[in-house]
Amino acid sequence: MPTTYLKRASKTPETETGTARKITADMLDAIETGGEDAVRRYAHELDRWSGPIVMDQDAMAARIASVSSSVRADIDAAINNVRRFAEAQRASVQDFTIELAPGLIAGQKMVPVSVAGCYVPTGRYAHIASAYMSVATARAAGVGTVIACSAPFRGEAVHPCVLYAMQAAGADIVMTLGGVQAIAAMAYGLFTGKPADIIVGPGNKFVAEAKRMLFGKVGIDVFAGPSEVAVIADETADIEIVAADLVGQAEHGHESPAWLFASSRKIAEAVMKRVPALIETLPPTARDAAGAAWRDYGEVVLCDTREELASISDHYASEHLEVHSQDLDWWRERLVNYGSLFLGEETTVAYGDKASGPNHILPTKFAARYSAGLSVHKFLKPVTWQSMDRQTSVHVGAMTARISRLEGMEAHARTADIRVRKYAPDSNADLGKPVTD
């Protein structure tokens, strides 16, 4: 049986990007020219915020006073999981020294970036988990200064629970800013005097475009778009759980794809019937988002074999990938393109989104083919070093001179020549034919 689409999306994540790119480019130009005044203007126009941008300690303490002890306990427990996972990632990459040849010593040193900007979206939902996913991971990497940004919430400063999560995870500076203006402010060091070396965190299409356009001026975590979920299901899958998990991620927004890759027509058709019914039971905000996402971006693909399922899944390279099938070890070994993998019906994307430990800031729009999600490694630079004694310098220098001259790079060759002649004045080493053209 060939691959069959029982439901095909009418839109793709690229459908809506044209307008976003134009608006974002204009805003970035205005902020680069106008600086903090332009940011304040956008904050007022777009978020109705005219208060302080950088929150002081007293303001933060007053804002989080309303956060209950039980909520704090949940956030603290989730932060602990994220931090421990990030610390294990940090331990997996190490400084090293190696003697490549007698007298030639080289090595790697893991150096954290100096300043990280962590964006935490607050719009349709208050993304509490995004605060500690980014901030705690930066802290585990050893970043010197962590700046966190989130939009004002209901006419006031940063959402109290988001703010608590930022503080508990270890943010040094918190700014009440959202959208493109937040990304630009962190990139240019506005209000803090500390331009970010890297900016991380999820956001809407305008935030994603701002990060994409500023990449190069600053580092970014991933080229991100609307949240995605795919579920691989065989005949053993629980229809209700599969449908609930698709709806759970479609809730993110109107442009969030939800894909089902199934080897059973019975399962596929039953899930297609169940998803709209589950969407109808949601509260209005989530119902509106999930309904549009499933209508415009949802897909159901029917395959004959698990090899075909794996192949179609790797083609889509979903941000989140759930496997509701037998022989989970086979799937773990076979699948290669995904942001984060959730094996078995016991493990749902929402666990990873909120509390289980691995990071939820992940690649979308096929980027999982070549990029991983946010990890402690994104904040680390594996810089290299080397040294050698004079005898080795002569040996390597002769090779360098010859190769440089073959390439036509005489000045390079002469940096080797001068050392060979200094350290081995009687050497008859072949330094290559000098470049004359």
Secondary structure, 3 states (H helix, E strand, C coil): CCCEEEECCCCCCCCCHHHHHHHHHHHHHHHHHHHHHHHHHHHHHHHCCCCCCECCHHHHHHHHCCCCHHHHHHHHHHHHHHHHHHHHHHHHCCCEEEEEECCEEEEEEEEECCEEEEEECECCCECHHHHHHHHHHHHHHCCCEEEEEECEECCEEECHHHHHHHHHHCCCEEEECCHHHHHHHHHHCCCCCCCCCEEECCCCHHHHHHHHHHECCEEECCCCCCCCEEEEECCCCCHHHHHHHHHHHHCCCCCCCEEEEECCHHHHHHHHHHHHHHHHCCCHHHHHHHHHHHHHHCEEEECCCHHHHHHHHHHHCCCEEEEECCCHHHHHHHCCCCCEEEECCCCCHHHHHHCCCCCCCCCCCCHHHCCCCCCHHHHEEEEEEEEECHHHHHHHHHHHHHHHHHHCCHHHHHHHHHHHHHHCCCCCCCCCCCCCC
